[in-house]
Amino acid sequence: MLDRIREARRNESGFTLIELLIVIVILGVLAGIVVFAVSNFNDEGKASACKTDKKTIETAEEAYYAQQGHVYGTLAQLLAKNYIRELPSSPDYTITVDSTTGAVSSTGSC
């Protein structure tokens, strides 16, 4: 009986500790690569949201200018008159109006 158990144990195949450690290291490296790749997508999303906010405010300013008779409004006025639904989530830029041409431009970093 004991001989049969020893024979069965000799024929068992399994993973050694070294093989398991190598697999764990490989999985750790892959997880690190994924984390850094996902953080880049998040940065691109923030930049895109900022650019969209800028364009929305510029369009609202032009609509306000066209309806109010050659007067540009502030963000509070645009919000009060329902030209925009909410204040922009990216406050890292400013909207400027050229007093001679009336052109709307935005400056800032996105």
DAFEN-V68169 format. One record per backbone hydrogen bond with DSSP energy under -0.5 kcal/mol. CO is the residue of the C=O (numbers start at 1). NH is the residue of the N-H. E is the energy in kcal/mol with one decimal. If there is no record, write none. Layout:
BEGIN
co->(CO	CO)
nh->(NH	NH)
e->(E	E)
END
This chain:
BEGIN
co->(1	2	3	4	5	6	7	8	9	16	17	18	19	20	21	22	23	24	25	26	27	28	29	30	31	32	33	34	35	36	37	38	39	40	41	42	43	44	45	46	47	48	49	50	51	52	53	54	55	56	57	58	59	60	61	62	63	64	65	65	74	75	76	77	78	78	79	89	92	94	96	97	98	103	105	107)
nh->(5	6	7	8	9	10	11	12	12	20	21	22	23	24	25	26	27	28	29	30	31	32	33	34	35	36	37	38	39	40	41	42	43	44	45	46	47	48	49	50	51	52	53	54	55	56	57	58	59	60	61	62	63	64	65	66	67	68	69	70	78	79	80	81	83	84	82	91	109	107	105	99	102	98	96	94)
e->(-1.5	-2.1	-2.3	-2.1	-2.1	-1.8	-1.4	-0.5	-0.5	-2.0	-2.3	-2.3	-2.0	-2.1	-2.3	-2.3	-2.3	-2.1	-2.3	-2.3	-2.3	-2.1	-2.0	-2.0	-2.2	-1.9	-2.0	-2.3	-1.8	-1.2	-1.2	-1.6	-1.7	-1.9	-1.8	-1.9	-2.0	-2.1	-2.3	-2.1	-2.2	-2.1	-2.3	-2.3	-2.2	-2.3	-2.3	-2.3	-2.3	-2.3	-2.6	-2.1	-2.2	-2.6	-2.7	-2.3	-1.9	-2.6	-0.6	-1.6	-2.5	-2.1	-2.4	-2.3	-2.7	-1.3	-1.0	-0.6	-1.3	-2.7	-2.8	-0.5	-2.5	-2.4	-3.5	-3.1)
END
